[in-house]
Amino acid sequence: MPKLLPFRIHFEDPEVAPLDLEANDAEAARELAASHRGVPTGAIRKVKIIREKVDG
């Protein structure tokens, strides 16, 4: 079973809030975000992995 990674998806339209979700890879995250928001994948501006902040 592949490990799921946390992603934050940013959309071209500033009125569409960023979406956090977990997926296997960036392409899967892009497709999931598009289907969740009901937009084409071209409406996605940026897909980023959410990295944990480490104090130290």
PQR file with spaces between the fields and no chain letter, atoms N, CA, C, O and H, PARSE charges and radii, in Angstrom:
ATOM       1  N    MET     1       0.844   -1.179    0.000 -0.4000 1.5000
ATOM       2  CA   MET     1       0.000    0.000    0.000 -0.0000 2.0000
ATOM       3  C    MET     1       0.892    1.246    0.000  0.5500 1.7000
ATOM       4  O    MET     1       1.681    1.430    0.927 -0.5500 1.4000
ATOM       5  N    PRO     2       0.784    2.097   -1.010 -0.5600 1.5000
ATOM       6  CA   PRO     2       1.628    3.285   -1.083  0.2800 2.0000
ATOM       7  C    PRO     2       1.314    4.264    0.049  0.5500 1.7000
ATOM       8  O    PRO     2       0.174    4.389    0.497 -0.5500 1.4000
ATOM       9  N    LYS     3       2.356    4.942    0.489 -0.4000 1.5000
ATOM      10  CA   LYS     3       2.192    5.932    1.545 -0.0000 2.0000
ATOM      11  C    LYS     3       1.541    7.192    0.981  0.5500 1.7000
ATOM      12  O    LYS     3       1.921    7.664   -0.091 -0.5500 1.4000
ATOM      13  H    LYS     3       3.282    4.840    0.125  0.4000 1.0000
ATOM      14  N    LEU     4       0.565    7.732    1.697 -0.4000 1.5000
ATOM      15  CA   LEU     4      -0.090    8.969    1.284 -0.0000 2.0000
ATOM      16  C    LEU     4       0.697   10.159    1.810  0.5500 1.7000
ATOM      17  O    LEU     4       1.167   10.155    2.948 -0.5500 1.4000
ATOM      18  H    LEU     4       0.256    7.349    2.568  0.4000 1.0000
ATOM      19  N    LEU     5       0.832   11.170    0.973 -0.4000 1.5000
ATOM      20  CA   LEU     5       1.548   12.381    1.336 -0.0000 2.0000
ATOM      21  C    LEU     5       0.568   13.549    1.451  0.5500 1.7000
ATOM      22  O    LEU     5      -0.420   13.599    0.718 -0.5500 1.4000
ATOM      23  H    LEU     5       0.450   11.173    0.049  0.4000 1.0000
ATOM      24  N    PRO     6       0.834   14.488    2.364 -0.5600 1.5000
ATOM      25  CA   PRO     6      -0.051   15.661    2.491  0.2800 2.0000
ATOM      26  C    PRO     6       0.300   16.715    1.430  0.5500 1.7000
ATOM      27  O    PRO     6       1.465   17.077    1.267 -0.5500 1.4000
ATOM      28  N    PHE     7      -0.713   17.198    0.717 -0.4000 1.5000
ATOM      29  CA   PHE     7      -0.533   18.219   -0.304 -0.0000 2.0000
ATOM      30  C    PHE     7      -1.436   19.404   -0.035  0.5500 1.7000
ATOM      31  O    PHE     7      -2.512   19.260    0.546 -0.5500 1.4000
ATOM      32  H    PHE     7      -1.660   16.904    0.850  0.4000 1.0000
ATOM      33  N    ARG     8      -0.994   20.580   -0.462 -0.4000 1.5000
ATOM      34  CA   ARG     8      -1.839   21.778   -0.458 -0.0000 2.0000
ATOM      35  C    ARG     8      -1.959   22.220   -1.915  0.5500 1.7000
ATOM      36  O    ARG     8      -0.958   22.419   -2.602 -0.5500 1.4000
ATOM      37  H    ARG     8      -0.120   20.698   -0.934  0.4000 1.0000
ATOM      38  N    ILE     9      -3.203   22.370   -2.370 -0.4000 1.5000
ATOM      39  CA   ILE     9      -3.492   22.721   -3.753 -0.0000 2.0000
ATOM      40  C    ILE     9      -3.960   24.176   -3.798  0.5500 1.7000
ATOM      41  O    ILE     9      -4.874   24.566   -3.071 -0.5500 1.4000
ATOM      42  H    ILE     9      -4.016   22.208   -1.812  0.4000 1.0000
ATOM      43  N    HIS    10      -3.323   24.972   -4.659 -0.4000 1.5000
ATOM      44  CA   HIS    10      -3.692   26.374   -4.855 -0.0000 2.0000
ATOM      45  C    HIS    10      -4.313   26.513   -6.238  0.5500 1.7000
ATOM      46  O    HIS    10      -3.841   25.913   -7.205 -0.5500 1.4000
ATOM      47  H    HIS    10      -2.581   24.655   -5.249  0.4000 1.0000
ATOM      48  N    PHE    11      -5.370   27.306   -6.323 -0.4000 1.5000
ATOM      49  CA   PHE    11      -6.118   27.474   -7.566 -0.0000 2.0000
ATOM      50  C    PHE    11      -5.843   28.836   -8.185  0.5500 1.7000
ATOM      51  O    PHE    11      -5.459   29.774   -7.485 -0.5500 1.4000
ATOM      52  H    PHE    11      -5.753   27.793   -5.538  0.4000 1.0000
ATOM      53  N    GLU    12      -6.039   28.949   -9.505 -0.4000 1.5000
ATOM      54  CA   GLU    12      -5.846   30.214  -10.228 -0.0000 2.0000
ATOM      55  C    GLU    12      -6.791   31.300   -9.708  0.5500 1.7000
ATOM      56  O    GLU    12      -6.387   32.453   -9.557 -0.5500 1.4000
ATOM      57  H    GLU    12      -6.351   28.187  -10.073  0.4000 1.0000
ATOM      58  N    ASP    13      -8.031   30.940   -9.436 -0.4000 1.5000
ATOM      59  CA   ASP    13      -9.036   31.892   -8.951 -0.0000 2.0000
ATOM      60  C    ASP    13      -8.780   32.168   -7.466  0.5500 1.7000
ATOM      61  O    ASP    13      -8.873   31.245   -6.656 -0.5500 1.4000
ATOM      62  H    ASP    13      -8.360   30.003   -9.559  0.4000 1.0000
ATOM      63  N    PRO    14      -8.457   33.414   -7.083 -0.5600 1.5000
ATOM      64  CA   PRO    14      -8.179   33.713   -5.676  0.2800 2.0000
ATOM      65  C    PRO    14      -9.384   33.517   -4.754  0.5500 1.7000
ATOM      66  O    PRO    14      -9.225   33.427   -3.537 -0.5500 1.4000
ATOM      67  N    GLU    15     -10.582   33.451   -5.326 -0.4000 1.5000
ATOM      68  CA   GLU    15     -11.767   33.236   -4.500 -0.0000 2.0000
ATOM      69  C    GLU    15     -11.971   31.766   -4.139  0.5500 1.7000
ATOM      70  O    GLU    15     -12.791   31.448   -3.278 -0.5500 1.4000
ATOM      71  H    GLU    15     -10.711   33.524   -6.315  0.4000 1.0000
ATOM      72  N    VAL    16     -11.231   30.871   -4.792 -0.4000 1.5000
ATOM      73  CA   VAL    16     -11.294   29.446   -4.462 -0.0000 2.0000
ATOM      74  C    VAL    16     -10.191   29.180   -3.442  0.5500 1.7000
ATOM      75  O    VAL    16      -9.006   29.322   -3.741 -0.5500 1.4000
ATOM      76  H    VAL    16     -10.565   31.129   -5.492  0.4000 1.0000
ATOM      77  N    ALA    17     -10.594   28.795   -2.250 -0.4000 1.5000
ATOM      78  CA   ALA    17      -9.637   28.579   -1.166 -0.0000 2.0000
ATOM      79  C    ALA    17      -8.726   27.393   -1.458  0.5500 1.7000
ATOM      80  O    ALA    17      -9.145   26.429   -2.099 -0.5500 1.4000
ATOM      81  H    ALA    17     -11.557   28.679   -2.007  0.4000 1.0000
ATOM      82  N    PRO    18      -7.464   27.461   -0.986 -0.5600 1.5000
ATOM      83  CA   PRO    18      -6.573   26.309   -1.126  0.2800 2.0000
ATOM      84  C    PRO    18      -7.173   25.082   -0.453  0.5500 1.7000
ATOM      85  O    PRO    18      -7.962   25.198    0.484 -0.5500 1.4000
ATOM      86  N    LEU    19      -6.797   23.927   -0.932 -0.4000 1.5000
ATOM      87  CA   LEU    19      -7.346   22.670   -0.429 -0.0000 2.0000
ATOM      88  C    LEU    19      -6.208   21.794    0.051  0.5500 1.7000
ATOM      89  O    LEU    19      -5.227   21.600   -0.668 -0.5500 1.4000
ATOM      90  H    LEU    19      -6.156   23.833   -1.694  0.4000 1.0000
ATOM      91  N    ASP    20      -6.326   21.260    1.266 -0.4000 1.5000
ATOM      92  CA   ASP    20      -5.355   20.295    1.786 -0.0000 2.0000
ATOM      93  C    ASP    20      -5.954   18.904    1.655  0.5500 1.7000
ATOM      94  O    ASP    20      -7.105   18.666    2.022 -0.5500 1.4000
ATOM      95  H    ASP    20      -7.122   21.418    1.850  0.4000 1.0000
ATOM      96  N    LEU    21      -5.144   17.984    1.119 -0.4000 1.5000
ATOM      97  CA   LEU    21      -5.594   16.601    0.995 -0.0000 2.0000
ATOM      98  C    LEU    21      -4.395   15.678    0.972  0.5500 1.7000
ATOM      99  O    LEU    21      -3.256   16.135    0.886 -0.5500 1.4000
ATOM     100  H    LEU    21      -4.209   18.178    0.821  0.4000 1.0000
ATOM     101  N    GLU    22      -4.647   14.364    1.051 -0.4000 1.5000
ATOM     102  CA   GLU    22      -3.590   13.367    1.004 -0.0000 2.0000
ATOM     103  C    GLU    22      -3.743   12.546   -0.263  0.5500 1.7000
ATOM     104  O    GLU    22      -4.847   12.160   -0.647 -0.5500 1.4000
ATOM     105  H    GLU    22      -5.572   13.993    1.122  0.4000 1.0000
ATOM     106  N    ALA    23      -2.597   12.285   -0.914 -0.4000 1.5000
ATOM     107  CA   ALA    23      -2.597   11.513   -2.149 -0.0000 2.0000
ATOM     108  C    ALA    23      -1.253   10.806   -2.296  0.5500 1.7000
ATOM     109  O    ALA    23      -0.304   11.095   -1.567 -0.5500 1.4000
ATOM     110  H    ALA    23      -1.700   12.599   -0.603  0.4000 1.0000
ATOM     111  N    ASN    24      -1.184    9.874   -3.249 -0.4000 1.5000
ATOM     112  CA   ASN    24       0.045    9.126   -3.502 -0.0000 2.0000
ATOM     113  C    ASN    24       1.133    9.987   -4.124  0.5500 1.7000
ATOM     114  O    ASN    24       2.311    9.830   -3.803 -0.5500 1.4000
ATOM     115  H    ASN    24      -1.955    9.639   -3.842  0.4000 1.0000
ATOM     116  N    ASP    25       0.742   10.908   -5.023 -0.4000 1.5000
ATOM     117  CA   ASP    25       1.707   11.769   -5.699 -0.0000 2.0000
ATOM     118  C    ASP    25       1.023   13.062   -6.140  0.5500 1.7000
ATOM     119  O    ASP    25      -0.183   13.228   -5.960 -0.5500 1.4000
ATOM     120  H    ASP    25      -0.215   11.036   -5.283  0.4000 1.0000
ATOM     121  N    ALA    26       1.802   13.973   -6.717 -0.4000 1.5000
ATOM     122  CA   ALA    26       1.274   15.283   -7.091 -0.0000 2.0000
ATOM     123  C    ALA    26       0.186   15.188   -8.152  0.5500 1.7000
ATOM     124  O    ALA    26      -0.792   15.933   -8.093 -0.5500 1.4000
ATOM     125  H    ALA    26       2.782   13.838   -6.863  0.4000 1.0000
ATOM     126  N    GLU    27       0.333   14.300   -9.109 -0.4000 1.5000
ATOM     127  CA   GLU    27      -0.677   14.175  -10.167 -0.0000 2.0000
ATOM     128  C    GLU    27      -2.005   13.676   -9.591  0.5500 1.7000
ATOM     129  O    GLU    27      -3.071   14.165   -9.964 -0.5500 1.4000
ATOM     130  H    GLU    27       1.128   13.695   -9.157  0.4000 1.0000
ATOM     131  N    ALA    28      -1.936   12.714   -8.695 -0.4000 1.5000
ATOM     132  CA   ALA    28      -3.157   12.217   -8.047 -0.0000 2.0000
ATOM     133  C    ALA    28      -3.796   13.324   -7.203  0.5500 1.7000
ATOM     134  O    ALA    28      -5.020   13.449   -7.166 -0.5500 1.4000
ATOM     135  H    ALA    28      -1.070   12.316   -8.392  0.4000 1.0000
ATOM     136  N    ALA    29      -2.968   14.126   -6.527 -0.4000 1.5000
ATOM     137  CA   ALA    29      -3.479   15.233   -5.723 -0.0000 2.0000
ATOM     138  C    ALA    29      -4.184   16.253   -6.615  0.5500 1.7000
ATOM     139  O    ALA    29      -5.243   16.768   -6.258 -0.5500 1.4000
ATOM     140  H    ALA    29      -1.974   14.025   -6.557  0.4000 1.0000
ATOM     141  N    ARG    30      -3.595   16.543   -7.771 -0.4000 1.5000
ATOM     142  CA   ARG    30      -4.183   17.492   -8.721 -0.0000 2.0000
ATOM     143  C    ARG    30      -5.559   17.005   -9.189  0.5500 1.7000
ATOM     144  O    ARG    30      -6.511   17.784   -9.235 -0.5500 1.4000
ATOM     145  H    ARG    30      -2.734   16.124   -8.061  0.4000 1.0000
ATOM     146  N    GLU    31      -5.661   15.731   -9.532 -0.4000 1.5000
ATOM     147  CA   GLU    31      -6.932   15.182  -10.008 -0.0000 2.0000
ATOM     148  C    GLU    31      -7.984   15.163   -8.906  0.5500 1.7000
ATOM     149  O    GLU    31      -9.148   15.478   -9.155 -0.5500 1.4000
ATOM     150  H    GLU    31      -4.887   15.099   -9.495  0.4000 1.0000
ATOM     151  N    LEU    32      -7.585   14.798   -7.692 -0.4000 1.5000
ATOM     152  CA   LEU    32      -8.523   14.796   -6.565 -0.0000 2.0000
ATOM     153  C    LEU    32      -9.032   16.200   -6.266  0.5500 1.7000
ATOM     154  O    LEU    32     -10.228   16.401   -6.053 -0.5500 1.4000
ATOM     155  H    LEU    32      -6.639   14.542   -7.490  0.4000 1.0000
ATOM     156  N    ALA    33      -8.129   17.163   -6.251 -0.4000 1.5000
ATOM     157  CA   ALA    33      -8.516   18.538   -5.950 -0.0000 2.0000
ATOM     158  C    ALA    33      -9.483   19.073   -7.000  0.5500 1.7000
ATOM     159  O    ALA    33     -10.463   19.737   -6.663 -0.5500 1.4000
ATOM     160  H    ALA    33      -7.158   16.999   -6.423  0.4000 1.0000
ATOM     161  N    ALA    34      -9.213   18.789   -8.254 -0.4000 1.5000
ATOM     162  CA   ALA    34     -10.094   19.254   -9.323 -0.0000 2.0000
ATOM     163  C    ALA    34     -11.492   18.659   -9.162  0.5500 1.7000
ATOM     164  O    ALA    34     -12.491   19.357   -9.336 -0.5500 1.4000
ATOM     165  H    ALA    34      -8.417   18.250   -8.527  0.4000 1.0000
ATOM     166  N    SER    35     -11.558   17.377   -8.832 -0.4000 1.5000
ATOM     167  CA   SER    35     -12.880   16.758   -8.680 -0.0000 2.0000
ATOM     168  C    SER    35     -13.595   17.267   -7.422  0.5500 1.7000
ATOM     169  O    SER    35     -14.817   17.422   -7.433 -0.5500 1.4000
ATOM     170  H    SER    35     -10.746   16.810   -8.691  0.4000 1.0000
ATOM     171  N    HIS    36     -12.855   17.528   -6.341 -0.4000 1.5000
ATOM     172  CA   HIS    36     -13.464   18.052   -5.109 -0.0000 2.0000
ATOM     173  C    HIS    36     -14.039   19.454   -5.307  0.5500 1.7000
ATOM     174  O    HIS    36     -15.111   19.772   -4.791 -0.5500 1.4000
ATOM     175  H    HIS    36     -11.863   17.402   -6.331  0.4000 1.0000
ATOM     176  N    ARG    37     -13.325   20.280   -6.050 -0.4000 1.5000
ATOM     177  CA   ARG    37     -13.760   21.664   -6.256 -0.0000 2.0000
ATOM     178  C    ARG    37     -14.617   21.828   -7.512  0.5500 1.7000
ATOM     179  O    ARG    37     -15.184   22.899   -7.732 -0.5500 1.4000
ATOM     180  H    ARG    37     -12.454   20.022   -6.469  0.4000 1.0000
ATOM     181  N    GLY    38     -14.718   20.793   -8.329 -0.4000 1.5000
ATOM     182  CA   GLY    38     -15.542   20.874   -9.533 -0.0000 2.0000
ATOM     183  C    GLY    38     -14.966   21.799  -10.594  0.5500 1.7000
ATOM     184  O    GLY    38     -15.704   22.494  -11.293 -0.5500 1.4000
ATOM     185  H    GLY    38     -14.258   19.924   -8.150  0.4000 1.0000
ATOM     186  N    VAL    39     -13.632   21.803  -10.708 -0.4000 1.5000
ATOM     187  CA   VAL    39     -12.952   22.638  -11.696 -0.0000 2.0000
ATOM     188  C    VAL    39     -12.064   21.749  -12.569  0.5500 1.7000
ATOM     189  O    VAL    39     -11.735   20.631  -12.173 -0.5500 1.4000
ATOM     190  H    VAL    39     -13.032   21.239  -10.140  0.4000 1.0000
ATOM     191  N    PRO    40     -11.671   22.234  -13.756 -0.5600 1.5000
ATOM     192  CA   PRO    40     -10.725   21.466  -14.565  0.2800 2.0000
ATOM     193  C    PRO    40      -9.328   21.504  -13.933  0.5500 1.7000
ATOM     194  O    PRO    40      -9.016   22.424  -13.177 -0.5500 1.4000
ATOM     195  N    THR    41      -8.502   20.527  -14.236 -0.4000 1.5000
ATOM     196  CA   THR    41      -7.155   20.501  -13.657 -0.0000 2.0000
ATOM     197  C    THR    41      -6.337   21.718  -14.074  0.5500 1.7000
ATOM     198  O    THR    41      -5.395   22.091  -13.376 -0.5500 1.4000
ATOM     199  H    THR    41      -8.755   19.780  -14.851  0.4000 1.0000
ATOM     200  N    GLY    42      -6.675   22.338  -15.190 -0.4000 1.5000
ATOM     201  CA   GLY    42      -5.983   23.542  -15.629 -0.0000 2.0000
ATOM     202  C    GLY    42      -6.227   24.742  -14.733  0.5500 1.7000
ATOM     203  O    GLY    42      -5.503   25.734  -14.821 -0.5500 1.4000
ATOM     204  H    GLY    42      -7.440   22.035  -15.758  0.4000 1.0000
ATOM     205  N    ALA    43      -7.237   24.671  -13.871 -0.4000 1.5000
ATOM     206  CA   ALA    43      -7.549   25.771  -12.954 -0.0000 2.0000
ATOM     207  C    ALA    43      -6.671   25.723  -11.702  0.5500 1.7000
ATOM     208  O    ALA    43      -6.776   26.588  -10.831 -0.5500 1.4000
ATOM     209  H    ALA    43      -7.825   23.865  -13.800  0.4000 1.0000
ATOM     210  N    ILE    44      -5.810   24.715  -11.617 -0.4000 1.5000
ATOM     211  CA   ILE    44      -4.922   24.568  -10.467 -0.0000 2.0000
ATOM     212  C    ILE    44      -3.609   25.273  -10.782  0.5500 1.7000
ATOM     213  O    ILE    44      -2.978   25.009  -11.806 -0.5500 1.4000
ATOM     214  H    ILE    44      -5.725   24.013  -12.324  0.4000 1.0000
ATOM     215  N    ARG    45      -3.208   26.169   -9.895 -0.4000 1.5000
ATOM     216  CA   ARG    45      -1.997   26.953  -10.097 -0.0000 2.0000
ATOM     217  C    ARG    45      -0.771   26.257   -9.535  0.5500 1.7000
ATOM     218  O    ARG    45       0.296   26.287  -10.148 -0.5500 1.4000
ATOM     219  H    ARG    45      -3.721   26.384   -9.064  0.4000 1.0000
ATOM     220  N    LYS    46      -0.917   25.618   -8.352 -0.4000 1.5000
ATOM     221  CA   LYS    46       0.254   25.070   -7.679 -0.0000 2.0000
ATOM     222  C    LYS    46      -0.142   23.886   -6.816  0.5500 1.7000
ATOM     223  O    LYS    46      -1.196   23.903   -6.181 -0.5500 1.4000
ATOM     224  H    LYS    46      -1.784   25.594   -7.854  0.4000 1.0000
ATOM     225  N    VAL    47       0.710   22.841   -6.789 -0.4000 1.5000
ATOM     226  CA   VAL    47       0.545   21.670   -5.935 -0.0000 2.0000
ATOM     227  C    VAL    47       1.822   21.556   -5.107  0.5500 1.7000
ATOM     228  O    VAL    47       2.912   21.389   -5.654 -0.5500 1.4000
ATOM     229  H    VAL    47       1.566   22.827   -7.305  0.4000 1.0000
ATOM     230  N    LYS    48       1.682   21.648   -3.781 -0.4000 1.5000
ATOM     231  CA   LYS    48       2.855   21.606   -2.920 -0.0000 2.0000
ATOM     232  C    LYS    48       2.708   20.528   -1.863  0.5500 1.7000
ATOM     233  O    LYS    48       1.612   20.292   -1.355 -0.5500 1.4000
ATOM     234  H    LYS    48       0.796   21.783   -3.336  0.4000 1.0000
ATOM     235  N    ILE    49       3.814   19.874   -1.532 -0.4000 1.5000
ATOM     236  CA   ILE    49       3.824   18.939   -0.400 -0.0000 2.0000
ATOM     237  C    ILE    49       3.911   19.770    0.872  0.5500 1.7000
ATOM     238  O    ILE    49       4.724   20.690    0.964 -0.5500 1.4000
ATOM     239  H    ILE    49       4.704   20.066   -1.945  0.4000 1.0000
ATOM     240  N    ILE    50       3.085   19.452    1.837 -0.4000 1.5000
ATOM     241  CA   ILE    50       3.112   20.133    3.132 -0.0000 2.0000
ATOM     242  C    ILE    50       4.199   19.463    3.968  0.5500 1.7000
ATOM     243  O    ILE    50       4.140   18.266    4.252 -0.5500 1.4000
ATOM     244  H    ILE    50       2.425   18.704    1.763  0.4000 1.0000
ATOM     245  N    ARG    51       5.173   20.248    4.346 -0.4000 1.5000
ATOM     246  CA   ARG    51       6.274   19.732    5.157 -0.0000 2.0000
ATOM     247  C    ARG    51       6.079   20.146    6.606  0.5500 1.7000
ATOM     248  O    ARG    51       5.663   21.268    6.894 -0.5500 1.4000
ATOM     249  H    ARG    51       5.221   21.219    4.115  0.4000 1.0000
ATOM     250  N    GLU    52       6.384   19.226    7.515 -0.4000 1.5000
ATOM     251  CA   GLU    52       6.251   19.530    8.935 -0.0000 2.0000
ATOM     252  C    GLU    52       7.346   20.489    9.363  0.5500 1.7000
ATOM     253  O    GLU    52       8.485   20.380    8.909 -0.5500 1.4000
ATOM     254  H    GLU    52       6.722   18.314    7.281  0.4000 1.0000
ATOM     255  N    LYS    53       7.009   21.423   10.230 -0.4000 1.5000
ATOM     256  CA   LYS    53       8.004   22.316   10.794 -0.0000 2.0000
ATOM     257  C    LYS    53       8.615   21.621   12.004  0.5500 1.7000
ATOM     258  O    LYS    53       7.894   21.100   12.855 -0.5500 1.4000
ATOM     259  H    LYS    53       6.083   21.512   10.599  0.4000 1.0000
ATOM     260  N    VAL    54       9.933   21.614   12.082 -0.4000 1.5000
ATOM     261  CA   VAL    54      10.626   20.959   13.190 -0.0000 2.0000
ATOM     262  C    VAL    54      11.286   22.038   14.032  0.5500 1.7000
ATOM     263  O    VAL    54      12.091   22.825   13.535 -0.5500 1.4000
ATOM     264  H    VAL    54      10.519   22.038   11.391  0.4000 1.0000
ATOM     265  N    ASP    55      10.934   22.064   15.320 -0.4000 1.5000
ATOM     266  CA   ASP    55      11.561   23.027   16.237 -0.0000 2.0000
ATOM     267  C    ASP    55      12.929   22.483   16.647  0.5500 1.7000
ATOM     268  O    ASP    55      13.079   21.292   16.916 -0.5500 1.4000
ATOM     269  H    ASP    55      10.280   21.424   15.723  0.4000 1.0000
ATOM     270  N    GLY    56      13.906   23.356   16.690 -0.4000 1.5000
ATOM     271  CA   GLY    56      15.172   22.820   17.144 -0.0000 2.0000
ATOM     272  C    GLY    56      16.289   23.666   16.803  0.5500 1.7000
ATOM     273  O    GLY    56      17.432   23.340   17.124 -0.5500 1.4000
ATOM     274  H    GLY    56      13.784   24.324   16.472  0.4000 1.0000
